[in-house]
Amino acid sequence: MAYGILWLLVNAAGRLLFRYRVVGREHVPAGGGVLIAANHASYVDIPFMGAAVRRRMWHLGRQDLFLPVLRPVIQWLGWIPIRQDRLDRSGFGKAVRLIREGKIVVIYPEGTRTPDGRLRRGKPGVGVIVAETGCAVIPAYIAGTREVLPLGGRRISLHPIRVTFGTPIDFTEAAQRLSGKDLYQHVSRTVMDRIADLGQVAPPADPVERQSAALSRKAE
């Protein structure tokens, strides 16, 4: 009931203040376990992603997001705390269990909010979950939240917010020919490229490409 009330409040506030829209909602199945992977630009990504479909969602997020007194309540509402200093087997294990139970789990593959609006390279966690569950991944692009509350911002600005879902990505074939880090990296790159396509933005630059670009700028 509490989750449902919050869902209604976020939708109402979104439509009233931020011209909140959801595109591609039909790509999220009405039942069954699935992983949604989205870009991350603001703290308000989480409530507006959660309000995008009627099914309840669980969100992976770093363990220091909330004050200790709030953490039990936020976890009850669907937050899965993740350590960032290593691959958190406990947190990812909970995400795997939830997907196997037919739930929706949301992951932000970049691992943290972007400081400049550009997409960052995805971390291997999304690939770990796919390898463990065999689930499809639904890419999503959240637009406008950085303008509403950017990294380091303290005031909320009124700016349109749009959540766009893409078609599910099936990694069954990739899992048959790849394993371990190779599979994780393939999943991560593919997912981030699809997120970039949805947002019509540049995909994350490969480390080698970034190094070459830096050398070119120095040469100039």
C-alpha positions in Angstrom: 0.0 0.0 0.0 2.8 2.4 0.9 4.6 1.7 -2.4 1.3 2.3 -4.3 0.7 5.6 -2.6 4.2 6.8 -3.4 3.7 5.6 -7.0 0.6 7.7 -7.3 2.2 10.8 -5.7 5.3 10.7 -8.0 3.1 10.3 -11.1 0.9 13.2 -10.0 3.9 15.5 -9.2 5.6 14.4 -12.4 2.7 15.3 -14.6 1.9 18.5 -12.8 5.5 19.9 -12.4 7.7 18.1 -14.9 5.5 17.2 -17.8 6.5 13.6 -17.0 6.1 11.2 -20.0 6.8 7.5 -20.5 7.6 6.1 -24.0 7.8 2.4 -24.9 6.0 1.2 -21.7 4.8 -1.7 -23.8 8.3 -3.2 -23.9 8.1 -3.9 -20.1 6.3 -7.3 -19.7 3.3 -7.6 -17.5 4.9 -10.5 -15.6 8.1 -12.4 -15.2 11.6 -11.6 -14.0 13.4 -8.9 -16.0 16.3 -6.5 -15.7 16.0 -2.9 -16.6 19.2 -1.0 -17.3 19.1 2.8 -17.4 21.5 5.8 -17.5 22.1 7.7 -14.3 22.2 11.5 -14.0 20.4 12.4 -10.9 18.9 11.2 -7.6 15.5 11.8 -9.0 16.1 9.0 -11.6 15.0 6.4 -9.1 11.5 7.7 -8.2 10.7 8.5 -11.9 11.9 5.2 -13.1 9.8 3.5 -10.4 6.7 5.4 -11.5 7.1 4.5 -15.2 5.3 1.2 -15.0 2.6 -0.2 -12.7 4.7 -3.2 -11.6 6.8 -2.8 -8.5 10.5 -2.4 -9.0 13.7 -3.0 -7.0 16.6 -0.7 -7.5 20.3 -1.4 -7.1 22.2 1.5 -5.6 25.4 2.3 -3.7 25.2 1.5 0.0 25.8 5.1 1.3 22.9 6.7 -0.6 20.7 7.2 2.5 21.1 8.1 6.2 21.3 5.0 8.4 18.0 5.8 10.1 16.2 5.7 6.7 17.9 2.6 5.2 15.6 0.0 6.6 12.5 1.8 5.3 14.1 2.5 1.9 15.2 -1.2 1.6 11.6 -2.2 2.4 10.4 0.0 -0.5 12.8 -1.6 -2.9 16.4 -0.4 -2.5 19.2 -3.0 -2.8 22.4 -1.5 -1.3 25.6 -2.3 -3.2 29.2 -1.9 -2.2 31.3 -0.1 -4.8 34.8 -1.1 -3.7 34.3 -4.6 -5.1 31.7 -6.9 -6.7 29.0 -7.2 -4.0 28.0 -10.8 -4.1 25.3 -10.2 -1.5 23.6 -7.3 -3.2 23.8 -8.9 -6.7 22.7 -12.2 -5.2 19.5 -10.6 -4.0 18.9 -9.1 -7.4 19.3 -12.5 -9.0 16.9 -14.1 -6.5 14.3 -11.4 -7.2 14.5 -11.8 -11.0 14.2 -15.6 -10.6 11.1 -14.9 -8.5 9.6 -13.0 -11.4 10.3 -9.5 -10.2 11.7 -6.4 -11.9 15.1 -5.2 -10.9 16.6 -1.9 -12.1 20.3 -1.4 -12.5 22.3 1.8 -13.4 25.3 0.2 -15.2 27.4 3.3 -14.9 27.5 2.8 -11.2 27.2 6.5 -10.3 25.7 9.7 -11.5 27.3 11.3 -14.6 29.0 14.7 -13.7 28.6 16.2 -17.2 25.6 14.5 -18.8 27.7 12.2 -21.0 27.3 8.4 -20.7 30.0 6.6 -18.8 31.2 3.0 -19.5 29.0 0.4 -17.9 30.4 -1.8 -15.1 30.3 -5.6 -15.2 27.4 -6.0 -12.7 24.8 -6.0 -15.4 26.6 -8.9 -17.1 26.9 -10.8 -13.9 23.1 -10.7 -13.4 22.5 -11.8 -17.0 25.0 -14.7 -16.7 23.3 -15.9 -13.5 19.7 -15.5 -14.6 19.6 -15.7 -18.4 17.1 -12.8 -18.2 16.5 -10.3 -20.9 17.6 -6.7 -20.4 15.3 -3.8 -21.2 17.4 -0.6 -21.9 16.0 2.7 -20.7 17.0 6.3 -21.1 15.9 8.9 -18.6 16.0 12.4 -20.0 15.7 15.7 -18.1 16.5 14.6 -14.6 20.0 16.1 -14.7 18.4 19.5 -15.4 16.0 18.9 -12.5 18.7 18.0 -10.0 22.3 17.7 -11.3 25.2 16.2 -9.4 26.0 18.5 -6.5 22.8 20.5 -7.0 20.7 21.5 -4.0 17.6 23.0 -5.7 15.1 21.3 -7.9 14.3 23.0 -11.2 11.2 22.5 -13.2 12.2 20.7 -16.4 10.4 18.1 -18.5 11.3 14.5 -17.7 10.9 11.6 -20.1 11.6 7.9 -19.6 12.0 5.8 -22.8 12.1 2.0 -22.8 13.6 0.0 -25.7 13.0 -3.5 -26.9 14.4 -6.3 -24.6 17.9 -7.5 -25.4 18.3 -11.3 -25.4 21.8 -12.5 -24.6 21.1 -16.2 -24.9 23.3 -16.6 -28.0 26.1 -14.5 -26.5 26.0 -16.6 -23.3 26.6 -19.8 -25.4 29.8 -18.5 -26.9 31.1 -16.2 -24.2 31.7 -16.6 -20.5 33.2 -14.8 -17.5 34.6 -11.4 -18.1 34.2 -11.6 -21.9 30.4 -12.1 -21.4 30.2 -9.4 -18.8 32.0 -6.9 -21.0 29.9 -7.8 -24.0 26.6 -7.3 -22.1 27.8 -4.0 -20.6 28.9 -2.6 -23.9 25.8 -3.7 -25.7 23.4 -2.3 -23.1 25.2 1.1 -22.9 25.1 1.3 -26.7 21.4 0.7 -26.7 20.8 3.2 -24.0 22.7 5.8 -26.0 20.6 5.0 -29.1 17.4 5.6 -27.1 18.6 8.9 -25.8 20.1 9.8 -29.2 23.4 10.6 -27.4 27.0 9.5 -27.9 27.8 6.1 -26.5 30.5 5.8 -23.8 34.0 6.1 -25.4 36.3 3.1 -25.3 39.4 3.7 -23.1 41.7 3.2 -26.1 39.7 5.7 -28.1 39.8 8.2 -25.2 43.6 7.8 -24.9 44.0 8.3 -28.7 41.8 11.4 -28.6 43.8 12.9 -25.7 47.1 12.3 -27.6 45.6 14.0 -30.7 44.6 17.0 -28.7 48.1 17.3 -27.2 49.6 17.0 -30.7 47.4 19.9 -31.8 
